[in-house]
């Protein structure tokens, strides 16, 4: 008797997988920031809301890309301040 054969599964090339994660993270942050911008625009001027959402979404997207898309393994937020 022979062992039952398992169906072969294909794995994505690591670069393709990283690109897919990059698109999902970036697209998710983009969609979320659009929703937050709409919510904030009723409460504060649109230019201020846009500036605030742009800064916050950039920081979040950068962290997500580093941690999820490219799996850096780094812990904590990547802020390093050096005096002068």
PyMOL Python script that loads the backbone (N, CA, C, O; Angstrom):
from pymol import cmd

cmd.read_pdbstr("""\
ATOM      1  N   UNK A   1       0.824  -1.173   0.000  1.00  0.00           N
ATOM      2  CA  UNK A   1       0.000   0.000   0.000  1.00  0.00           C
ATOM      3  C   UNK A   1       0.872   1.240   0.000  1.00  0.00           C
ATOM      4  O   UNK A   1       1.931   1.272   0.627  1.00  0.00           O
ATOM      5  N   UNK A   2       0.429   2.229  -0.688  1.00  0.00           N
ATOM      6  CA  UNK A   2       1.183   3.488  -0.718  1.00  0.00           C
ATOM      7  C   UNK A   2       0.460   4.544   0.096  1.00  0.00           C
ATOM      8  O   UNK A   2      -0.759   4.504   0.267  1.00  0.00           O
ATOM      9  N   UNK A   3       1.235   5.478   0.587  1.00  0.00           N
ATOM     10  CA  UNK A   3       0.640   6.576   1.358  1.00  0.00           C
ATOM     11  C   UNK A   3      -0.136   7.490   0.416  1.00  0.00           C
ATOM     12  O   UNK A   3       0.268   7.708  -0.726  1.00  0.00           O
ATOM     13  N   UNK A   4      -1.249   8.019   0.907  1.00  0.00           N
ATOM     14  CA  UNK A   4      -2.009   8.918   0.041  1.00  0.00           C
ATOM     15  C   UNK A   4      -1.187  10.160  -0.285  1.00  0.00           C
ATOM     16  O   UNK A   4      -0.496  10.713   0.571  1.00  0.00           O
ATOM     17  N   UNK A   5      -1.280  10.579  -1.530  1.00  0.00           N
ATOM     18  CA  UNK A   5      -0.492  11.746  -1.937  1.00  0.00           C
ATOM     19  C   UNK A   5      -1.200  13.028  -1.500  1.00  0.00           C
ATOM     20  O   UNK A   5      -2.424  13.149  -1.548  1.00  0.00           O
ATOM     21  N   UNK A   6      -0.385  13.957  -1.081  1.00  0.00           N
ATOM     22  CA  UNK A   6      -0.930  15.253  -0.673  1.00  0.00           C
ATOM     23  C   UNK A   6      -0.969  16.165  -1.888  1.00  0.00           C
ATOM     24  O   UNK A   6      -0.082  16.104  -2.739  1.00  0.00           O
ATOM     25  N   UNK A   7      -1.980  17.000  -1.975  1.00  0.00           N
ATOM     26  CA  UNK A   7      -1.996  17.941  -3.090  1.00  0.00           C
ATOM     27  C   UNK A   7      -0.862  18.965  -2.906  1.00  0.00           C
ATOM     28  O   UNK A   7      -0.612  19.441  -1.799  1.00  0.00           O
ATOM     29  N   UNK A   8      -0.203  19.280  -3.985  1.00  0.00           N
ATOM     30  CA  UNK A   8       0.897  20.223  -3.917  1.00  0.00           C
ATOM     31  C   UNK A   8       0.342  21.637  -3.769  1.00  0.00           C
ATOM     32  O   UNK A   8      -0.603  22.034  -4.452  1.00  0.00           O
ATOM     33  N   UNK A   9       0.944  22.362  -2.880  1.00  0.00           N
ATOM     34  CA  UNK A   9       0.550  23.761  -2.717  1.00  0.00           C
ATOM     35  C   UNK A   9       1.695  24.631  -3.193  1.00  0.00           C
ATOM     36  O   UNK A   9       2.865  24.335  -2.950  1.00  0.00           O
ATOM     37  N   UNK A  10       1.342  25.701  -3.869  1.00  0.00           N
ATOM     38  CA  UNK A  10       2.360  26.622  -4.361  1.00  0.00           C
ATOM     39  C   UNK A  10       2.512  27.759  -3.369  1.00  0.00           C
ATOM     40  O   UNK A  10       1.527  28.296  -2.863  1.00  0.00           O
ATOM     41  N   UNK A  11       3.732  28.112  -3.103  1.00  0.00           N
ATOM     42  CA  UNK A  11       3.989  29.250  -2.240  1.00  0.00           C
ATOM     43  C   UNK A  11       4.411  30.424  -3.106  1.00  0.00           C
ATOM     44  O   UNK A  11       5.029  30.259  -4.158  1.00  0.00           O
ATOM     45  N   UNK A  12       4.061  31.609  -2.637  1.00  0.00           N
ATOM     46  CA  UNK A  12       4.433  32.803  -3.365  1.00  0.00           C
ATOM     47  C   UNK A  12       5.916  33.074  -3.218  1.00  0.00           C
ATOM     48  O   UNK A  12       6.519  32.765  -2.190  1.00  0.00           O
ATOM     49  N   UNK A  13       6.481  33.640  -4.231  1.00  0.00           N
ATOM     50  CA  UNK A  13       7.862  34.104  -4.149  1.00  0.00           C
ATOM     51  C   UNK A  13       7.924  35.152  -3.040  1.00  0.00           C
ATOM     52  O   UNK A  13       7.002  35.959  -2.921  1.00  0.00           O
ATOM     53  N   UNK A  14       8.972  35.166  -2.234  1.00  0.00           N
ATOM     54  CA  UNK A  14       9.031  36.109  -1.106  1.00  0.00           C
ATOM     55  C   UNK A  14       8.833  37.568  -1.513  1.00  0.00           C
ATOM     56  O   UNK A  14       8.228  38.332  -0.761  1.00  0.00           O
ATOM     57  N   UNK A  15       9.324  37.969  -2.672  1.00  0.00           N
ATOM     58  CA  UNK A  15       9.134  39.351  -3.114  1.00  0.00           C
ATOM     59  C   UNK A  15       7.678  39.632  -3.470  1.00  0.00           C
ATOM     60  O   UNK A  15       7.169  40.722  -3.208  1.00  0.00           O
ATOM     61  N   UNK A  16       7.018  38.661  -4.058  1.00  0.00           N
ATOM     62  CA  UNK A  16       5.602  38.836  -4.393  1.00  0.00           C
ATOM     63  C   UNK A  16       4.779  38.910  -3.111  1.00  0.00           C
ATOM     64  O   UNK A  16       3.868  39.730  -3.000  1.00  0.00           O
ATOM     65  N   UNK A  17       5.099  38.060  -2.155  1.00  0.00           N
ATOM     66  CA  UNK A  17       4.381  38.087  -0.874  1.00  0.00           C
ATOM     67  C   UNK A  17       4.588  39.418  -0.164  1.00  0.00           C
ATOM     68  O   UNK A  17       3.644  39.970   0.402  1.00  0.00           O
ATOM     69  N   UNK A  18       5.815  39.939  -0.187  1.00  0.00           N
ATOM     70  CA  UNK A  18       6.085  41.240   0.439  1.00  0.00           C
ATOM     71  C   UNK A  18       5.322  42.348  -0.275  1.00  0.00           C
ATOM     72  O   UNK A  18       4.808  43.262   0.370  1.00  0.00           O
ATOM     73  N   UNK A  19       5.245  42.273  -1.597  1.00  0.00           N
ATOM     74  CA  UNK A  19       4.505  43.286  -2.355  1.00  0.00           C
ATOM     75  C   UNK A  19       3.022  43.240  -2.021  1.00  0.00           C
ATOM     76  O   UNK A  19       2.389  44.286  -1.872  1.00  0.00           O
ATOM     77  N   UNK A  20       2.464  42.052  -1.903  1.00  0.00           N
ATOM     78  CA  UNK A  20       1.046  41.921  -1.552  1.00  0.00           C
ATOM     79  C   UNK A  20       0.794  42.501  -0.160  1.00  0.00           C
ATOM     80  O   UNK A  20      -0.177  43.231   0.042  1.00  0.00           O
ATOM     81  N   UNK A  21       1.660  42.179   0.795  1.00  0.00           N
ATOM     82  CA  UNK A  21       1.518  42.756   2.137  1.00  0.00           C
ATOM     83  C   UNK A  21       1.647  44.271   2.099  1.00  0.00           C
ATOM     84  O   UNK A  21       0.924  44.968   2.810  1.00  0.00           O
ATOM     85  N   UNK A  22       2.562  44.793   1.277  1.00  0.00           N
ATOM     86  CA  UNK A  22       2.767  46.231   1.130  1.00  0.00           C
ATOM     87  C   UNK A  22       1.496  46.902   0.613  1.00  0.00           C
ATOM     88  O   UNK A  22       1.083  47.938   1.135  1.00  0.00           O
ATOM     89  N   UNK A  23       0.885  46.322  -0.400  1.00  0.00           N
ATOM     90  CA  UNK A  23      -0.337  46.886  -0.986  1.00  0.00           C
ATOM     91  C   UNK A  23      -1.488  46.837   0.010  1.00  0.00           C
ATOM     92  O   UNK A  23      -2.243  47.801   0.130  1.00  0.00           O
ATOM     93  N   UNK A  24      -1.628  45.732   0.720  1.00  0.00           N
ATOM     94  CA  UNK A  24      -2.718  45.600   1.691  1.00  0.00           C
ATOM     95  C   UNK A  24      -2.546  46.595   2.839  1.00  0.00           C
ATOM     96  O   UNK A  24      -3.507  47.255   3.234  1.00  0.00           O
ATOM     97  N   UNK A  25      -1.334  46.706   3.372  1.00  0.00           N
ATOM     98  CA  UNK A  25      -1.098  47.659   4.466  1.00  0.00           C
ATOM     99  C   UNK A  25      -1.297  49.089   3.996  1.00  0.00           C
ATOM    100  O   UNK A  25      -1.991  49.867   4.651  1.00  0.00           O
ATOM    101  N   UNK A  26      -0.702  49.440   2.877  1.00  0.00           N
ATOM    102  CA  UNK A  26      -0.826  50.802   2.360  1.00  0.00           C
ATOM    103  C   UNK A  26      -2.251  51.147   1.972  1.00  0.00           C
ATOM    104  O   UNK A  26      -2.723  52.250   2.245  1.00  0.00           O
ATOM    105  N   UNK A  27      -2.933  50.215   1.341  1.00  0.00           N
ATOM    106  CA  UNK A  27      -4.321  50.452   0.955  1.00  0.00           C
ATOM    107  C   UNK A  27      -5.236  50.557   2.154  1.00  0.00           C
ATOM    108  O   UNK A  27      -6.151  51.381   2.176  1.00  0.00           O
ATOM    109  N   UNK A  28      -4.993  49.725   3.152  1.00  0.00           N
ATOM    110  CA  UNK A  28      -5.799  49.786   4.372  1.00  0.00           C
ATOM    111  C   UNK A  28      -5.626  51.102   5.106  1.00  0.00           C
ATOM    112  O   UNK A  28      -6.602  51.692   5.571  1.00  0.00           O
ATOM    113  N   UNK A  29      -4.393  51.562   5.210  1.00  0.00           N
ATOM    114  CA  UNK A  29      -4.145  52.852   5.863  1.00  0.00           C
ATOM    115  C   UNK A  29      -4.751  53.976   5.042  1.00  0.00           C
ATOM    116  O   UNK A  29      -5.305  54.922   5.601  1.00  0.00           O
ATOM    117  N   UNK A  30      -4.652  53.886   3.732  1.00  0.00           N
ATOM    118  CA  UNK A  30      -5.242  54.907   2.857  1.00  0.00           C
ATOM    119  C   UNK A  30      -6.747  54.997   3.007  1.00  0.00           C
ATOM    120  O   UNK A  30      -7.304  56.092   3.095  1.00  0.00           O
ATOM    121  N   UNK A  31      -7.402  53.857   3.036  1.00  0.00           N
ATOM    122  CA  UNK A  31      -8.867  53.850   3.215  1.00  0.00           C
ATOM    123  C   UNK A  31      -9.264  54.361   4.593  1.00  0.00           C
ATOM    124  O   UNK A  31     -10.206  55.143   4.725  1.00  0.00           O
ATOM    125  N   UNK A  32      -8.549  53.921   5.610  1.00  0.00           N
ATOM    126  CA  UNK A  32      -8.859  54.371   6.970  1.00  0.00           C
ATOM    127  C   UNK A  32      -8.641  55.872   7.112  1.00  0.00           C
ATOM    128  O   UNK A  32      -9.443  56.561   7.742  1.00  0.00           O
ATOM    129  N   UNK A  33      -7.561  56.381   6.529  1.00  0.00           N
ATOM    130  CA  UNK A  33      -7.287  57.816   6.647  1.00  0.00           C
ATOM    131  C   UNK A  33      -8.324  58.638   5.897  1.00  0.00           C
ATOM    132  O   UNK A  33      -8.639  59.754   6.310  1.00  0.00           O
ATOM    133  N   UNK A  34      -8.852  58.115   4.818  1.00  0.00           N
ATOM    134  CA  UNK A  34      -9.924  58.822   4.104  1.00  0.00           C
ATOM    135  C   UNK A  34     -11.164  58.935   4.979  1.00  0.00           C
ATOM    136  O   UNK A  34     -11.801  59.988   5.033  1.00  0.00           O
ATOM    137  N   UNK A  35     -11.499  57.861   5.655  1.00  0.00           N
ATOM    138  CA  UNK A  35     -12.657  57.891   6.555  1.00  0.00           C
ATOM    139  C   UNK A  35     -12.453  58.847   7.715  1.00  0.00           C
ATOM    140  O   UNK A  35     -13.369  59.578   8.091  1.00  0.00           O
ATOM    141  N   UNK A  36     -11.262  58.846   8.280  1.00  0.00           N
ATOM    142  CA  UNK A  36     -10.967  59.753   9.390  1.00  0.00           C
ATOM    143  C   UNK A  36     -11.009  61.198   8.913  1.00  0.00           C
ATOM    144  O   UNK A  36     -11.480  62.071   9.641  1.00  0.00           O
ATOM    145  N   UNK A  37     -10.527  61.464   7.712  1.00  0.00           N
ATOM    146  CA  UNK A  37     -10.559  62.818   7.157  1.00  0.00           C
ATOM    147  C   UNK A  37     -11.990  63.312   7.012  1.00  0.00           C
ATOM    148  O   UNK A  37     -12.282  64.465   7.330  1.00  0.00           O
ATOM    149  N   UNK A  38     -12.878  62.460   6.540  1.00  0.00           N
ATOM    150  CA  UNK A  38     -14.285  62.845   6.406  1.00  0.00           C
ATOM    151  C   UNK A  38     -14.885  63.146   7.775  1.00  0.00           C
ATOM    152  O   UNK A  38     -15.625  64.117   7.933  1.00  0.00           O
ATOM    153  N   UNK A  39     -14.566  62.316   8.763  1.00  0.00           N
ATOM    154  CA  UNK A  39     -15.099  62.553  10.108  1.00  0.00           C
ATOM    155  C   UNK A  39     -14.550  63.830  10.730  1.00  0.00           C
ATOM    156  O   UNK A  39     -15.284  64.566  11.391  1.00  0.00           O
ATOM    157  N   UNK A  40     -13.269  64.096  10.524  1.00  0.00           N
ATOM    158  CA  UNK A  40     -12.655  65.281  11.115  1.00  0.00           C
ATOM    159  C   UNK A  40     -13.047  66.579  10.410  1.00  0.00           C
ATOM    160  O   UNK A  40     -13.055  67.641  11.032  1.00  0.00           O
ATOM    161  N   UNK A  41     -13.366  66.504   9.136  1.00  0.00           N
ATOM    162  CA  UNK A  41     -13.647  67.723   8.379  1.00  0.00           C
ATOM    163  C   UNK A  41     -14.884  68.463   8.882  1.00  0.00           C
ATOM    164  O   UNK A  41     -15.029  69.657   8.621  1.00  0.00           O
ATOM    165  N   UNK A  42     -15.776  67.783   9.593  1.00  0.00           N
ATOM    166  CA  UNK A  42     -16.945  68.446  10.176  1.00  0.00           C
ATOM    167  C   UNK A  42     -16.588  69.200  11.448  1.00  0.00           C
ATOM    168  O   UNK A  42     -17.292  70.130  11.839  1.00  0.00           O
ATOM    169  N   UNK A  43     -15.505  68.807  12.087  1.00  0.00           N
ATOM    170  CA  UNK A  43     -15.158  69.373  13.396  1.00  0.00           C
ATOM    171  C   UNK A  43     -14.070  70.439  13.334  1.00  0.00           C
ATOM    172  O   UNK A  43     -14.080  71.386  14.120  1.00  0.00           O
ATOM    173  N   UNK A  44     -13.126  70.287  12.395  1.00  0.00           N
ATOM    174  CA  UNK A  44     -12.034  71.250  12.269  1.00  0.00           C
ATOM    175  C   UNK A  44     -11.890  71.622  10.790  1.00  0.00           C
ATOM    176  O   UNK A  44     -12.402  70.910   9.926  1.00  0.00           O
ATOM    177  N   UNK A  45     -11.204  72.723  10.490  1.00  0.00           N
ATOM    178  CA  UNK A  45     -11.052  73.109   9.081  1.00  0.00           C
ATOM    179  C   UNK A  45     -10.394  71.992   8.257  1.00  0.00           C
ATOM    180  O   UNK A  45      -9.543  71.254   8.752  1.00  0.00           O
ATOM    181  N   UNK A  46     -10.806  71.890   7.004  1.00  0.00           N
ATOM    182  CA  UNK A  46     -10.348  70.806   6.142  1.00  0.00           C
ATOM    183  C   UNK A  46      -8.824  70.797   5.987  1.00  0.00           C
ATOM    184  O   UNK A  46      -8.220  69.725   5.968  1.00  0.00           O
ATOM    185  N   UNK A  47      -8.199  71.958   5.878  1.00  0.00           N
ATOM    186  CA  UNK A  47      -6.738  72.006   5.712  1.00  0.00           C
ATOM    187  C   UNK A  47      -6.028  71.449   6.941  1.00  0.00           C
ATOM    188  O   UNK A  47      -5.032  70.736   6.814  1.00  0.00           O
ATOM    189  N   UNK A  48      -6.530  71.769   8.118  1.00  0.00           N
ATOM    190  CA  UNK A  48      -5.928  71.260   9.357  1.00  0.00           C
ATOM    191  C   UNK A  48      -6.158  69.755   9.467  1.00  0.00           C
ATOM    192  O   UNK A  48      -5.248  69.008   9.826  1.00  0.00           O
ATOM    193  N   UNK A  49      -7.369  69.316   9.160  1.00  0.00           N
ATOM    194  CA  UNK A  49      -7.681  67.885   9.211  1.00  0.00           C
ATOM    195  C   UNK A  49      -6.805  67.113   8.232  1.00  0.00           C
ATOM    196  O   UNK A  49      -6.298  66.039   8.556  1.00  0.00           O
ATOM    197  N   UNK A  50      -6.632  67.661   7.040  1.00  0.00           N
ATOM    198  CA  UNK A  50      -5.818  66.999   6.022  1.00  0.00           C
ATOM    199  C   UNK A  50      -4.368  66.894   6.480  1.00  0.00           C
ATOM    200  O   UNK A  50      -3.747  65.842   6.324  1.00  0.00           O
ATOM    201  N   UNK A  51      -3.821  67.969   7.044  1.00  0.00           N
ATOM    202  CA  UNK A  51      -2.442  67.940   7.525  1.00  0.00           C
ATOM    203  C   UNK A  51      -2.275  66.926   8.648  1.00  0.00           C
ATOM    204  O   UNK A  51      -1.313  66.159   8.656  1.00  0.00           O
ATOM    205  N   UNK A  52      -3.198  66.920   9.586  1.00  0.00           N
ATOM    206  CA  UNK A  52      -3.136  65.997  10.715  1.00  0.00           C
ATOM    207  C   UNK A  52      -3.225  64.546  10.252  1.00  0.00           C
ATOM    208  O   UNK A  52      -2.431  63.706  10.675  1.00  0.00           O
ATOM    209  N   UNK A  53      -4.184  64.255   9.390  1.00  0.00           N
ATOM    210  CA  UNK A  53      -4.365  62.889   8.893  1.00  0.00           C
ATOM    211  C   UNK A  53      -3.158  62.453   8.065  1.00  0.00           C
ATOM    212  O   UNK A  53      -2.753  61.292   8.126  1.00  0.00           O
ATOM    213  N   UNK A  54      -2.589  63.358   7.305  1.00  0.00           N
ATOM    214  CA  UNK A  54      -1.419  63.018   6.496  1.00  0.00           C
ATOM    215  C   UNK A  54      -0.240  62.613   7.367  1.00  0.00           C
ATOM    216  O   UNK A  54       0.422  61.613   7.089  1.00  0.00           O
ATOM    217  N   UNK A  55       0.026  63.374   8.409  1.00  0.00           N
ATOM    218  CA  UNK A  55       1.156  63.066   9.294  1.00  0.00           C
ATOM    219  C   UNK A  55       0.929  61.746  10.026  1.00  0.00           C
ATOM    220  O   UNK A  55       1.806  60.883  10.053  1.00  0.00           O
ATOM    221  N   UNK A  56      -0.246  61.599  10.614  1.00  0.00           N
ATOM    222  CA  UNK A  56      -0.522  60.388  11.403  1.00  0.00           C
ATOM    223  C   UNK A  56      -0.545  59.147  10.511  1.00  0.00           C
ATOM    224  O   UNK A  56       0.018  58.116  10.878  1.00  0.00           O
ATOM    225  N   UNK A  57      -1.183  59.233   9.354  1.00  0.00           N
ATOM    226  CA  UNK A  57      -1.255  58.057   8.478  1.00  0.00           C
ATOM    227  C   UNK A  57       0.116  57.699   7.914  1.00  0.00           C
ATOM    228  O   UNK A  57       0.395  56.523   7.679  1.00  0.00           O
ATOM    229  N   UNK A  58       0.973  58.691   7.693  1.00  0.00           N
ATOM    230  CA  UNK A  58       2.328  58.402   7.220  1.00  0.00           C
ATOM    231  C   UNK A  58       3.124  57.642   8.271  1.00  0.00           C
ATOM    232  O   UNK A  58       3.827  56.684   7.949  1.00  0.00           O
ATOM    233  N   UNK A  59       3.018  58.063   9.517  1.00  0.00           N
ATOM    234  CA  UNK A  59       3.732  57.375  10.601  1.00  0.00           C
ATOM    235  C   UNK A  59       3.214  55.943  10.750  1.00  0.00           C
ATOM    236  O   UNK A  59       3.999  55.003  10.881  1.00  0.00           O
ATOM    237  N   UNK A  60       1.895  55.784  10.729  1.00  0.00           N
ATOM    238  CA  UNK A  60       1.307  54.443  10.877  1.00  0.00           C
ATOM    239  C   UNK A  60       1.682  53.554   9.702  1.00  0.00           C
ATOM    240  O   UNK A  60       2.058  52.398   9.899  1.00  0.00           O
ATOM    241  N   UNK A  61       1.587  54.073   8.485  1.00  0.00           N
ATOM    242  CA  UNK A  61       1.920  53.270   7.302  1.00  0.00           C
ATOM    243  C   UNK A  61       3.394  52.868   7.307  1.00  0.00           C
ATOM    244  O   UNK A  61       3.733  51.742   6.944  1.00  0.00           O
ATOM    245  N   UNK A  62       4.265  53.784   7.716  1.00  0.00           N
ATOM    246  CA  UNK A  62       5.686  53.468   7.765  1.00  0.00           C
ATOM    247  C   UNK A  62       5.964  52.344   8.754  1.00  0.00           C
ATOM    248  O   UNK A  62       6.727  51.427   8.453  1.00  0.00           O
ATOM    249  N   UNK A  63       5.354  52.409   9.923  1.00  0.00           N
ATOM    250  CA  UNK A  63       5.537  51.347  10.917  1.00  0.00           C
ATOM    251  C   UNK A  63       4.966  50.019  10.418  1.00  0.00           C
ATOM    252  O   UNK A  63       5.602  48.975  10.561  1.00  0.00           O
ATOM    253  N   UNK A  64       3.768  50.061   9.834  1.00  0.00           N
ATOM    254  CA  UNK A  64       3.182  48.824   9.318  1.00  0.00           C
ATOM    255  C   UNK A  64       4.033  48.215   8.218  1.00  0.00           C
ATOM    256  O   UNK A  64       4.239  47.002   8.192  1.00  0.00           O
ATOM    257  N   UNK A  65       4.527  49.042   7.315  1.00  0.00           N
ATOM    258  CA  UNK A  65       5.361  48.515   6.244  1.00  0.00           C
ATOM    259  C   UNK A  65       6.630  47.889   6.804  1.00  0.00           C
ATOM    260  O   UNK A  65       7.060  46.833   6.341  1.00  0.00           O
ATOM    261  N   UNK A  66       7.218  48.524   7.779  1.00  0.00           N
ATOM    262  CA  UNK A  66       8.429  47.954   8.372  1.00  0.00           C
ATOM    263  C   UNK A  66       8.175  46.655   9.097  1.00  0.00           C
ATOM    264  O   UNK A  66       8.951  45.706   8.979  1.00  0.00           O
ATOM    265  N   UNK A  67       7.085  46.609   9.850  1.00  0.00           N
ATOM    266  CA  UNK A  67       6.815  45.419  10.672  1.00  0.00           C
ATOM    267  C   UNK A  67       6.137  44.301   9.898  1.00  0.00           C
ATOM    268  O   UNK A  67       6.499  43.135  10.053  1.00  0.00           O
ATOM    269  N   UNK A  68       5.159  44.640   9.066  1.00  0.00           N
ATOM    270  CA  UNK A  68       4.361  43.618   8.395  1.00  0.00           C
ATOM    271  C   UNK A  68       4.874  43.338   6.983  1.00  0.00           C
ATOM    272  O   UNK A  68       5.165  42.192   6.641  1.00  0.00           O
ATOM    273  N   UNK A  69       4.985  44.376   6.173  1.00  0.00           N
ATOM    274  CA  UNK A  69       5.361  44.170   4.772  1.00  0.00           C
ATOM    275  C   UNK A  69       6.748  43.575   4.638  1.00  0.00           C
ATOM    276  O   UNK A  69       6.959  42.632   3.875  1.00  0.00           O
ATOM    277  N   UNK A  70       7.701  44.132   5.387  1.00  0.00           N
ATOM    278  CA  UNK A  70       9.081  43.700   5.229  1.00  0.00           C
ATOM    279  C   UNK A  70       9.593  42.922   6.422  1.00  0.00           C
ATOM    280  O   UNK A  70      10.759  42.529   6.454  1.00  0.00           O
ATOM    281  N   UNK A  71       8.731  42.694   7.406  1.00  0.00           N
ATOM    282  CA  UNK A  71       9.025  41.849   8.565  1.00  0.00           C
ATOM    283  C   UNK A  71      10.393  42.136   9.169  1.00  0.00           C
ATOM    284  O   UNK A  71      11.259  41.262   9.221  1.00  0.00           O
ATOM    285  N   UNK A  72      10.572  43.363   9.622  1.00  0.00           N
ATOM    286  CA  UNK A  72      11.875  43.790  10.121  1.00  0.00           C
ATOM    287  C   UNK A  72      12.252  43.126  11.437  1.00  0.00           C
ATOM    288  O   UNK A  72      13.439  42.949  11.707  1.00  0.00           O
ATOM    289  N   UNK A  73      11.282  42.755  12.264  1.00  0.00           N
ATOM    290  CA  UNK A  73      11.591  42.135  13.543  1.00  0.00           C
ATOM    291  C   UNK A  73      11.984  43.137  14.610  1.00  0.00           C
ATOM    292  O   UNK A  73      12.260  42.758  15.749  1.00  0.00           O
ATOM    293  N   UNK A  74      12.011  44.393  14.259  1.00  0.00           N
ATOM    294  CA  UNK A  74      12.365  45.452  15.203  1.00  0.00           C
ATOM    295  C   UNK A  74      11.198  45.667  16.152  1.00  0.00           C
ATOM    296  O   UNK A  74      10.039  45.639  15.738  1.00  0.00           O
ATOM    297  N   UNK A  75      11.503  45.881  17.418  1.00  0.00           N
ATOM    298  CA  UNK A  75      10.470  46.102  18.421  1.00  0.00           C
ATOM    299  C   UNK A  75      10.368  47.583  18.745  1.00  0.00           C
ATOM    300  O   UNK A  75      11.360  48.309  18.680  1.00  0.00           O
ATOM    301  N   UNK A  76       9.179  48.026  19.092  1.00  0.00           N
ATOM    302  CA  UNK A  76       8.961  49.420  19.491  1.00  0.00           C
ATOM    303  C   UNK A  76       8.916  50.346  18.291  1.00  0.00           C
ATOM    304  O   UNK A  76       9.140  49.942  17.150  1.00  0.00           O
ATOM    305  N   UNK A  77       8.619  51.603  18.587  1.00  0.00           N
ATOM    306  CA  UNK A  77       8.564  52.603  17.534  1.00  0.00           C
ATOM    307  C   UNK A  77       9.974  53.006  17.179  1.00  0.00           C
ATOM    308  O   UNK A  77      10.846  53.056  18.046  1.00  0.00           O
ATOM    309  N   UNK A  78      10.205  53.290  15.926  1.00  0.00           N
ATOM    310  CA  UNK A  78      11.545  53.537  15.419  1.00  0.00           C
ATOM    311  C   UNK A  78      12.078  54.935  15.588  1.00  0.00           C
ATOM    312  O   UNK A  78      12.934  55.356  14.809  1.00  0.00           O
ATOM    313  N   UNK A  79      11.604  55.680  16.581  1.00  0.00           N
ATOM    314  CA  UNK A  79      12.061  57.044  16.746  1.00  0.00           C
ATOM    315  C   UNK A  79      13.388  57.066  17.477  1.00  0.00           C
ATOM    316  O   UNK A  79      13.521  56.515  18.569  1.00  0.00           O
ATOM    317  N   UNK A  80      14.350  57.698  16.871  1.00  0.00           N
ATOM    318  CA  UNK A  80      15.628  57.927  17.532  1.00  0.00           C
ATOM    319  C   UNK A  80      15.958  59.403  17.405  1.00  0.00           C
ATOM    320  O   UNK A  80      16.013  59.947  16.302  1.00  0.00           O
ATOM    321  N   UNK A  81      16.170  60.027  18.512  1.00  0.00           N
ATOM    322  CA  UNK A  81      16.484  61.448  18.529  1.00  0.00           C
ATOM    323  C   UNK A  81      17.919  61.624  18.957  1.00  0.00           C
ATOM    324  O   UNK A  81      18.336  61.090  19.985  1.00  0.00           O
ATOM    325  N   UNK A  82      18.670  62.362  18.184  1.00  0.00           N
ATOM    326  CA  UNK A  82      20.041  62.654  18.586  1.00  0.00           C
ATOM    327  C   UNK A  82      20.178  64.160  18.774  1.00  0.00           C
ATOM    328  O   UNK A  82      19.797  64.937  17.898  1.00  0.00           O
ATOM    329  N   UNK A  83      20.716  64.566  19.902  1.00  0.00           N
ATOM    330  CA  UNK A  83      20.828  66.004  20.167  1.00  0.00           C
ATOM    331  C   UNK A  83      21.800  66.683  19.209  1.00  0.00           C
ATOM    332  O   UNK A  83      22.833  66.133  18.827  1.00  0.00           O
ATOM    333  N   UNK A  84      21.420  67.904  18.839  1.00  0.00           N
ATOM    334  CA  UNK A  84      22.195  68.831  18.057  1.00  0.00           C
ATOM    335  C   UNK A  84      22.837  68.346  16.872  1.00  0.00           C
ATOM    336  O   UNK A  84      23.508  69.109  16.178  1.00  0.00           O
TER     337      UNK A  84
END
""", "prot")
cmd.dss("prot")
cmd.show_as("cartoon", "prot")
cmd.util.cbc("prot")
cmd.orient("prot")
